[in-house]
Amino acid sequence: MPKLQLHWSPRSPFVRKVMIVAHETGLVRDIALVRTRVAMAEPNAALLPDNPLSKIPTLVADGEAIYDSAVICEYLNSLAGTDLLPAGAARWDALTRQSLGDGMMDTLVLWRNERMRPADHQNKALLAAFAVKIAAALDHLEHQAPFAVPFDLGHIALGCALGYLDYRFADHNWRVGRPALAAWHATFEARASVKATVPSEEEG
Ligand SMILES: N[C@@H](CCC(=O)N[C@@H](CS)C(=O)NCC(=O)O)C(=O)O
């Protein structure tokens, strides 16, 4: 078993993806968590040697850095010999769902940054574009829910994106008009790995 360290925060939705995989694969006890603070406008000098983009999650396995979250999740799945990434045609479906979930999280993080700026500095066109993209993604998912089974990396990414909406965009009420997606997300939230990784304001 390689020595595993994860640059980690209790609030990042991308870190949550990796932590859900760590629980699902049974590897969670083998990963040392290193509390790492990041911000888009403040590169973290201590993280740059492991990840020149200064982003979390970053996994260090026997001294070798692995990023981003999709690569870390695939690495852990392979290390544990689990089946979170199906073979054959189902693989492209799972990877595409992962890309949609990751892309939603990218958009939501940018949206949150923009709306935290003073009102007179906010770019209204950007805010409107983020709202359109997230609404389109949610409507698309409402038509697809409850998604193919068994549970895979694609489900985890989508669940983390919806969880981040609950955490940072509670005012958005994404469940309204999307009963199938809301019902699927309730099943996601019932998993032990998801309950164990609820975002927290407490310092870890
Ligand atoms: N594509 C990356 C995105 C990771 C990401 O954006 N993480 C945020 C925290 S939620 C971050 O590190 N932001 C710092 C920065 O952008 O400098 C992944 O999937 O791991």
PDBQT file of the ligand as one rigid body, heavy atoms in Angstrom, charges set to zero:
ROOT
HETATM    1  N1  LIG A 301     -10.695  20.364 -11.908  1.00  0.00    +0.000 N 
HETATM    2  C1  LIG A 301     -10.249  20.373 -10.534  1.00  0.00    +0.000 C 
HETATM    3  C2  LIG A 301     -10.928  21.537  -9.820  1.00  0.00    +0.000 C 
HETATM    4  C3  LIG A 301     -10.457  21.686  -8.376  1.00  0.00    +0.000 C 
HETATM    5  C4  LIG A 301     -10.771  23.068  -7.832  1.00  0.00    +0.000 C 
HETATM    6  O1  LIG A 301     -11.140  24.009  -8.548  1.00  0.00    +0.000 OA
HETATM    7  N2  LIG A 301     -10.627  23.209  -6.494  1.00  0.00    +0.000 N 
HETATM    8  C5  LIG A 301     -10.797  24.488  -5.874  1.00  0.00    +0.000 C 
HETATM    9  C6  LIG A 301     -11.337  24.316  -4.454  1.00  0.00    +0.000 C 
HETATM   10  S1  LIG A 301     -13.031  23.817  -4.491  1.00  0.00    +0.000 SA
HETATM   11  C7  LIG A 301      -9.444  25.145  -5.769  1.00  0.00    +0.000 C 
HETATM   12  O2  LIG A 301      -8.463  24.484  -5.486  1.00  0.00    +0.000 OA
HETATM   13  N3  LIG A 301      -9.368  26.467  -5.990  1.00  0.00    +0.000 N 
HETATM   14  C8  LIG A 301      -8.150  27.206  -5.862  1.00  0.00    +0.000 C 
HETATM   15  C9  LIG A 301      -7.766  27.916  -7.122  1.00  0.00    +0.000 C 
HETATM   16  O3  LIG A 301      -8.527  27.869  -8.113  1.00  0.00    +0.000 OA
HETATM   17  O4  LIG A 301      -6.687  28.526  -7.117  1.00  0.00    +0.000 OA
HETATM   18  C10 LIG A 301     -10.557  19.034  -9.876  1.00  0.00    +0.000 C 
HETATM   19  O5  LIG A 301     -11.459  18.324 -10.352  1.00  0.00    +0.000 OA
HETATM   20  O6  LIG A 301      -9.886  18.654  -8.896  1.00  0.00    +0.000 OA
ENDROOT
TORSDOF 0
